Amino acid sequence: VWTTTPKLPKAISAEHAKRAIDSCDSRTAVGLRDRAVLLILSRLGLRAGEVIKLRLDDIDWDVAQLRVHGKGRHESLLPLPVDVGKAIAAYLKSGRPTSDDRSLFLRSIAPIRGLKVDSDGVGSIVKRALRRAKVDAPHMGSHQFRHALAVGMLQRGASLSEIGEVLRHRSPQSTSIYARVDVEALRTIVFAWPGDAKLTHFKN
């Protein structure tokens, strides 16, 4: 059934994601920044490039909303969870360097500027956190937090359309891959079932 469907994306577990977030030292400017970045990845499922594009003006504190600049210049307004908002506020108050750069997240060393898609980017923040937390993750990239959000939503009963809306997929095909999660869960039940009867509906 799934021979032509892409493999299920690898996702970090909820426990490991929490360990990575908790590994950030909130007593330091870098720790405050990294904690806010990881919470955004974990709670909102943003792509690394979307985190980098966030600007100070994208936060509407009055209505608790975050403007996200997605692919193809597409913009979305997302609700700002309380824990994410608190983490961002702590960074702005005690961690963000003074700068004319309007990027939300800045480098901690000169030249002070917004994060870039290179060695000082979001991927580097994720790698350092996973190593500090001693997490043997499926891979070291930031996208696994996005996949973990989708898998967790599906396991809590969310529909594929709801997941697609949260992840801001422009095509239902992008979300359909998570339908495999239910099949993988059913397989564990089938193989653990007592007796000799076997179901074949879930074989590749």
VOLODO-293954 format. One record per atom (N, C-alpha, C): residue in three letters; z, x, y. Coordinates in steps of 0.001 Angstrom, whole numbers. Each point is the difference from the previous one (the first is absolute). Layout:
BEGIN
 rest      up    east   north
  ALA       Z       X       Y
...
END
This chain:
BEGIN
 rest      up    east   north
  VAL       0     819   -1196
  VAL       0    -819    1196
  VAL       0     855    1249
  TRP     755    1130     -54
  TRP     203     805    1194
  TRP    -852    1266      12
  THR   -1041      55    -858
  THR    -767    1231    -113
  THR    -703     388    1294
  THR    -344    -979     829
  THR    -706     297    1243
  THR     909     -95    1220
  THR    1297    -221    -251
  THR     946    -122    1097
  THR     683    1346     247
  PRO     167     414    1254
  PRO     684    1270     274
  PRO    1399       7    -586
  LYS     494    1194    -291
  LYS    1334     127    -557
  LYS    1034    -501    1001
  LEU    1108    -489    -545
  LEU    1086    -472     849
  LEU     559    1172     798
  PRO     115    -137    1327
  PRO     504    1109     812
  PRO    1428     362    -402
  LYS     306    1273      85
  LYS    1343     448    -306
  LYS     893    -233    1202
  ALA    1181    -544    -259
  ALA     909    -349    1089
  ALA    1365     627    -238
  ILE     646     379    1064
  ILE    1356     518     -86
  ILE     949   -1151    -298
  SER    1061     252    -751
  SER     952   -1058    -306
  SER     865    -287    1222
  ALA     587   -1185      17
  ALA     868    -387    1119
  ALA    1184     955     126
  GLU     554     400   -1140
  GLU    1143     922      10
  GLU    -395    1355     584
  HIS   -1157     500    -416
  HIS    -449    1299     503
  HIS    -367     -54    1478
  ALA    -573   -1120     417
  ALA    -322    -158    1419
  ALA    1288      42     836
  LYS    1037    -676    -480
  LYS    1284      -6     718
  LYS     588    1409      57
  ARG    -105     722   -1093
  ARG     521    1372     -23
  ARG    -731     881    1009
  ALA   -1315    -185      77
  ALA    -789     781     958
  ALA     409    -314    1435
  ILE     179   -1293     281
  ILE     409    -418    1351
  ILE    1400     519     327
  ASP     911    -139    -974
  ASP    1381     428     221
  ASP     129    1517     119
  SER   -1015     740    -442
  SER      65    1463      72
  SER    -187     512    1425
  CYS    -464    -857     887
  CYS    -231     410    1391
  CYS    1343     144     732
  ASP     192    1104     661
  ASP    1240     276     712
  ASP     -47    -647    1391
  SER     707   -1104     151
  SER     -23    -737    1260
  SER     763     696    1115
  ARG     567    1168    -305
  ARG     683     772    1045
  ARG    -976     913     738
  THR   -1245      58    -491
  THR    -993     870     623
  THR   -1168    -834     520
  ALA    -717     569     976
  ALA   -1160    -700     557
  ALA   -1079    -207   -1047
  VAL    -247    1031    -801
  VAL   -1021    -114   -1046
  VAL     414   -1040   -1034
  GLY    1268     -20    -350
  GLY     484    -971    -973
  GLY    -147   -1428     489
  LEU     277    -234    1280
  LEU    -157   -1334     580
  LEU   -1463    -433     -26
  ARG    -889     926     339
  ARG   -1438    -314     -24
  ARG    -466    -298   -1413
  ASP     360     876    -927
  ASP    -489    -149   -1370
  ASP     535   -1274    -649
  ARG    1235    -353     299
  ARG     570   -1232    -558
  ARG    -769   -1222     507
  ALA    -324     -11    1283
  ALA    -756   -1121     569
  ALA   -1391     -89    -614
  VAL    -651    1143    -178
  VAL   -1334      16    -605
  VAL      42    -532   -1429
  LEU     960     460    -787
  LEU      89    -418   -1403
  LEU     337   -1482    -129
  LEU     827    -509     896
  LEU     321   -1426     -24
  LEU   -1230    -838     336
  ILE    -811     465     933
  ILE   -1235    -715     332
  ILE    -936     -30   -1203
  LEU    -126    1131    -684
  LEU    -844      51   -1197
  LEU     521    -943   -1075
  SER    1309      17    -212
  SER     604    -763   -1085
  SER      66   -1493     279
  ARG     345    -384    1230
  ARG     242   -1414     310
  ARG   -1239    -726     496
  LEU    -925     729     634
  LEU   -1181    -646     570
  LEU   -1293     391    -703
  GLY      42    1032    -828
  GLY   -1184     391    -749
  GLY   -1120     574     842
  LEU     330     624    1112
  LEU   -1054     573     835
  LEU    -635    1213    -669
  ARG   -1253     227     308
  ARG    -683    1214    -424
  ARG     466    1144     897
  ALA    -150    1220    -497
  ALA     426    1166     777
  ALA    -697      36    1354
  GLY   -1310    -275      13
  GLY    -744      22    1249
  GLY     476   -1052     980
  GLU     475   -1127    -519
  GLU     501   -1065     870
  GLU    1327     393     637
  VAL     824     731    -745
  VAL    1263     488     562
  VAL    -285     990    1124
  ILE    -960     878    -226
  ILE    -350    1001     999
  ILE    -527    -650    1279
  LYS    -714   -1124    -128
  LYS    -598    -666    1158
  LYS     990    -837     796
  LEU    1198    -229    -529
  LEU     983    -814     719
  LEU     354     636    1339
  ARG      83    -852    1029
  ARG     348     461    1333
  ARG    1227    -764     502
  LEU     635     542     996
  LEU    1196    -634     536
  LEU    -262   -1438     423
  ASP   -1180    -254     540
  ASP    -339   -1330     487
  ASP    -273   -1002   -1124
  ASP     -48     461   -1236
  ASP    -286    -886   -1132
  ASP    1239    -751    -489
  ILE    1161     334     542
  ILE    1229    -681    -401
  ILE     368   -1039    1047
  ASP     131   -1246    -460
  ASP     473   -1065     879
  ASP    1420    -343    -441
  TRP     965     574     686
  TRP    1390    -174    -409
  TRP     483   -1424     212
  ASP    -569    -704     953
  ASP     455   -1357     311
  ASP    -251    -967   -1152
  VAL   -1130     172    -693
  VAL    -339    -915   -1097
  VAL      15     709   -1344
  ALA     460    1266     -24
  ALA      91     786   -1239
  ALA   -1336      47    -734
  GLN   -1018     516     694
  GLN   -1334     134    -583
  GLN    -525    1413     184
  LEU    -854     392    -937
  LEU    -633    1303      58
  LEU   -1509    -179     -82
  ARG    -719     557     956
  ARG   -1460     -42     -28
  ARG    -510    1184    -806
  VAL    -833    -299    -995
  VAL    -524    1040    -886
  VAL   -1499     132     221
  HIS    -443    1225     191
  HIS   -1416     288     190
  HIS    -573     410   -1359
  GLY    -711    -935    -641
  GLY    -504     242   -1341
  GLY   -1405     561     -19
  LYS    -637    -178   -1146
  LYS   -1352     516    -181
  LYS    -989    -765     875
  GLY   -1045     696     430
  GLY   -1049    -652     776
  GLY     487    -609    1294
  ARG     992     631     622
  ARG     567    -487    1263
  ARG     626   -1392    -121
  HIS     336    -382   -1216
  HIS     634   -1307    -211
  HIS    1486     109     324
  GLU     512    -951     766
  GLU    1403      -8     381
  GLU     727   -1172    -642
  SER    1247     254    -389
  SER     833   -1040    -602
  SER    1379      42     626
  LEU     637   -1162      74
  LEU    1375     -86     467
  LEU     900    -271   -1207
  LEU     942     901    -234
  LEU     902    -140   -1137
  LEU    1425    -218     489
  PRO     775    -800    -732
  PRO    1411    -148     359
  PRO     722    1324    -210
  LEU     925     315     875
  LEU     740    1244     -74
  LEU    1355    -258    -669
  PRO     165     411   -1268
  PRO    1278    -210    -680
  PRO    1147     672     748
  VAL    1194    -546    -146
  VAL    1153     490     743
  VAL     267    1479    -295
  ASP     -41     385   -1289
  ASP     311    1389    -334
  ASP   -1045     966     550
  VAL   -1256    -428       6
  VAL   -1055     836     565
  VAL     176     126    1507
  GLY     277   -1124     658
  GLY     208      22    1442
  GLY    1166     892     392
  LYS    1089     -58    -752
  LYS    1161     834     303
  LYS    -328    1481    -176
  ALA    -779     317   -1033
  ALA    -363    1394    -252
  ALA    -896     537    1119
  ILE    -950    -823     444
  ILE    -877     416    1098
  ILE     813     173    1285
  ALA     892    -954     273
  ALA     819      66    1218
  ALA     873    1250      -3
  ALA     565     355   -1153
  ALA     843    1197     -93
  ALA    -816    1253     285
  TYR   -1233      19    -507
  TYR    -877    1151     254
  TYR    -357      88    1479
  LEU    -341   -1124     608
  LEU    -364       9    1417
  LEU    1179     416     881
  LYS    1184    -381    -394
  LYS    1187     300     805
  LYS     469    1435    -177
  SER     -17     491   -1239
  SER     658    1280    -272
  SER    -872    1066    -652
  GLY   -1246    -346    -329
  GLY    -807     967    -731
  GLY   -1345     342     601
  ARG    -594    -913     742
  ARG   -1358     239     509
  ARG      25     965    1179
  PRO    -791    1084     -65
  PRO     -39     958    1105
  PRO    -562    -640    1268
  THR     388     524    1136
  THR    -561    -456    1265
  THR   -1455     432      83
  SER    -882    -957     248
  SER   -1426     315       4
  SER    -781   -1088     720
  ASP   -1132     387     574
  ASP    -908    -972     603
  ASP    -874    -665   -1052
  ASP       0     524   -1200
  ASP    -789    -569   -1099
  ASP     587   -1356    -370
  ARG    -841   -1030     -56
  ARG     472   -1355    -279
  ARG      56    -329   -1489
  SER    -338     968    -843
  SER     119    -229   -1441
  SER    1458    -281    -343
  LEU     231    -928    -919
  LEU    1368    -339    -367
  LEU     709    1185    -639
  PHE    -667     626    -964
  PHE     617    1122    -709
  PHE    -631    1317     434
  LEU     865     957     342
  LEU    -454    1284     517
  LEU     423    1143    -910
  ARG    -736    1094     108
  ARG     433    1243    -624
  ARG    1347     414     590
  SER     750     749    -788
  SER    1324     434     465
  SER     -37    1380     633
  ILE   -1136     702    -138
  ILE    -129    1330     571
  ILE   -1250      65     880
  ALA     -42     972     882
  ALA   -1146     140     902
  ALA   -1269     348    -796
  PRO   -1128    -514     444
  PRO    -164    -903    1148
  PRO     444   -1416    -358
  ILE     779    -606     894
  ILE     494   -1354    -237
  ILE   -1159    -974     168
  ARG    -350    -649   -1067
  ARG   -1119    -942      -5
  ARG     185    -969   -1158
  GLY    -878    -989     -72
  GLY      65    -939   -1101
  GLY    -325     661   -1324
  LEU     491    -594   -1084
  LEU    -292     523   -1336
  LEU   -1499     -40    -247
  LYS    -484     947    -759
  LYS   -1414      74    -326
  LYS    -192     -90   -1514
  VAL   -1239    -218    -409
  VAL    -317     -75   -1428
  VAL    -218    1431    -497
  ASP    1083     757     -68
  ASP     -64    1361    -526
  ASP    1400     385    -449
  SER     339    1259      95
  SER    1264     475    -555
  SER    1232    -574     690
  ASP    -146    -555    1192
  ASP    1163    -573     690
  ASP     -34   -1523     -19
  GLY    -762    -577    -897
  GLY    -186   -1442     -43
  GLY     978    -730    -902
  VAL    -311   -1279    -262
  VAL     873    -861    -786
  VAL     135     507   -1435
  GLY   -1086     503    -561
  GLY      58     505   -1372
  GLY    1022    1097    -165
  SER     117     847    1005
  SER     978    1077     -48
  SER    1420    -544      50
  ILE     212   -1057     785
  ILE    1323    -638      70
  ILE     384    -564   -1361
  VAL    -956    -653    -670
  VAL     251    -574   -1322
  VAL     325    1093   -1007
  LYS    -779    1060     -30
  LYS     216    1088    -956
  LYS    1383     608     156
  ARG     389     268    1228
  ARG    1315     611     238
  ARG    1122    -923    -457
  ALA    -141   -1295     264
  ALA    1042    -956    -386
  ALA     122     -97   -1515
  LEU   -1123     -48    -688
  LEU      36     -93   -1458
  LEU     616    1241    -623
  ARG    -293    1146     567
  ARG     583    1239    -519
  ARG    1500      53     255
  ARG     409    -418    1201
  ARG    1446     -14     302
  ARG     738    -926    -953
  ALA    -595   -1151    -276
  ALA     634   -1003    -851
  ALA    -168     303   -1476
  LYS    -748    1081    -310
  LYS    -258     385   -1391
  LYS    -620   -1153    -787
  VAL    -990    -627     625
  VAL    -702   -1123    -605
  VAL   -1286     504    -645
  ASP    -141    -261   -1294
  ASP   -1224     343    -716
  ASP    -954   -1181     128
  ALA    -647     -92    1145
  ALA    -855   -1151     315
  ALA   -1346     118    -708
  PRO    -735   -1144    -134
  PRO   -1337      29    -612
  PRO    -919     999     687
  HIS     116     106    1299
  HIS    -711    1016     781
  HIS     766     164    1303
  MET    -431     878     852
  MET     765     318    1205
  MET    -548    -679    1253
  GLY    -959    -901    -144
  GLY    -617    -634    1151
  GLY     779   -1197     519
  SER    -299    -384    1242
  SER     698   -1117     639
  SER    -462   -1355    -516
  HIS   -1203     -68    -595
  HIS    -560   -1282    -413
  HIS     825    -667   -1104
  GLN     785     775    -740
  GLN     780    -590   -1089
  GLN    1057    -970     522
  PHE     445     169    1249
  PHE     946    -949     584
  PHE    -692   -1344     234
  ARG   -1252      46     393
  ARG    -796   -1209     221
  ARG    -197    -749   -1318
  HIS    -318     738   -1044
  HIS    -171    -628   -1307
  HIS    1322    -575    -515
  ALA    1093     707     257
  ALA    1307    -477    -447
  ALA     357   -1320     666
  LEU    -341    -144    1269
  LEU     259   -1252     711
  LEU    -763   -1140    -653
  ALA   -1270     236    -336
  ALA    -822   -1039    -621
  ALA     525    -384   -1374
  VAL     339     995    -809
  VAL     519    -268   -1346
  VAL    1313    -762      78
  GLY     886     410     920
  GLY    1277    -696     146
  GLY    -178   -1445     423
  MET    -945    -257     901
  MET    -272   -1374     431
  MET    -500    -846   -1166
  LEU    -903     565    -792
  LEU    -549    -743   -1132
  LEU    1086    -322   -1015
  GLN     861     957    -273
  GLN    1079    -212    -963
  GLN    1015   -1023     489
  ARG      75    -183    1329
  ARG     913   -1017     557
  ARG    -676   -1352     168
  GLY   -1245    -111    -463
  GLY    -667   -1297     -15
  GLY   -1030    -233    1080
  ALA    -304    1008     809
  ALA   -1011    -173    1047
  ALA   -1390    -129    -625
  SER    -866    -749     652
  SER   -1371    -147    -469
  SER    -836    1187     461
  LEU   -1157     168    -619
  LEU    -883    1087     403
  LEU    -472    -175    1444
  SER    -210   -1233     402
  SER    -437    -240    1379
  SER    1086     389     985
  GLU    1259    -257    -346
  GLU    1114     384     872
  GLU     110    1517      97
  ILE    -201     672   -1124
  ILE      43    1456     -13
  ILE   -1139     568     848
  GLY   -1177    -587    -166
  GLY   -1149     450     780
  GLY     223    -163    1487
  GLU     699   -1062     375
  GLU     280    -234    1425
  GLU     954    1047     546
  VAL    1051     327    -783
  VAL     971     998     442
  VAL    -637    1383      95
  LEU    -837     342    -982
  LEU    -648    1309       1
  LEU   -1230      45     898
  ARG    -368   -1162     543
  ARG   -1142    -115     910
  ARG   -1317     409    -644
  HIS    -143    -411   -1283
  HIS   -1264     249    -686
  HIS   -1084    -888     595
  ARG   -1162     547     221
  ARG   -1103    -771     576
  ARG    -815    -685   -1089
  SER     213     371   -1248
  SER    -717    -606   -1112
  SER     974    -326   -1122
  PRO    -111   -1189    -616
  PRO     863    -355   -1137
  PRO    -122     984   -1158
  GLN   -1144     673    -109
  GLN    -191     966   -1076
  GLN     983    1156     104
  SER     379     346    1222
  SER     950    1092     185
  SER    1374    -365    -550
  THR     333   -1285      24
  THR    1303    -457    -465
  THR      -4    -320   -1489
  SER   -1161    -326    -546
  SER     -80    -477   -1386
  SER     500    1022   -1006
  ILE      20    1271     373
  ILE     458    1018    -937
  ILE    1447    -230    -412
  TYR     792    -636     874
  TYR    1410    -221    -316
  TYR     203   -1112   -1019
  ALA   -1051    -721    -350
  ALA     104    -986   -1079
  ALA     319     689   -1312
  ARG    -326    1288    -115
  ARG     301     759   -1204
  ARG    1500     134    -230
  VAL     784    -103    1046
  VAL    1447     163    -154
  VAL     548   -1024    -970
  ASP    -441   -1263     119
  ASP     464   -1038    -907
  ASP    -386     314   -1431
  VAL   -1213     494    -214
  VAL    -462     320   -1343
  VAL     833    1119    -606
  GLU     278    1036     799
  GLU     802    1104    -510
  GLU    1399    -494    -380
  ALA     561    -913     793
  ALA    1327    -537    -310
  ALA     -30    -825   -1288
  LEU   -1061    -796    -191
  LEU    -123    -797   -1211
  LEU    -139     879   -1240
  ARG    -678    1127     129
  ARG    -159     893   -1140
  ARG    1347     471    -520
  THR     936     309     895
  THR    1299     481    -441
  THR     734   -1068    -794
  ILE    -242   -1272     358
  ILE     616   -1102    -742
  ILE    -656    -155   -1361
  VAL   -1318      60     -32
  VAL    -750    -178   -1240
  VAL     366    1067   -1016
  PHE      43    1264     421
  PHE     251    1086    -936
  PHE    1446      24    -473
  ALA     888    -646     743
  ALA    1401     -40    -406
  ALA     329   -1235    -823
  TRP   -1008    -902    -177
  TRP     249   -1258    -703
  TRP     234     256   -1478
  PRO    1042    -604    -591
  PRO     285     236   -1417
  PRO   -1058    -634    -898
  GLY    -126     547   -1217
  GLY    -962    -555    -956
  GLY   -1304     759      19
  ASP    -918    -437    -868
  ASP   -1271     699    -132
  ASP   -1096    -562     873
  ALA     223   -1187     586
  ALA   -1059    -617     794
  ALA    -241     814    1252
  LYS   -1268     231     311
  LYS    -377     748    1195
  LYS   -1004    -786     812
  LEU     170      46    1284
  LEU    -946    -640     878
  LEU   -1062    1023     414
  THR   -1205    -426      51
  THR   -1091     920     331
  THR    -623    -277    1350
  HIS     491   -1001     690
  HIS    -623    -411    1259
  HIS     151    1043    1090
  PHE     990     885    -132
  PHE     293     927    1072
  PHE    -461    1405    -305
  LYS    -848     152   -1023
  LYS    -518    1319    -301
  LYS   -1128     342     946
  ASN    -155    1305     246
  ASN   -1113     433     832
  ASN   -1315    -242    -710
END
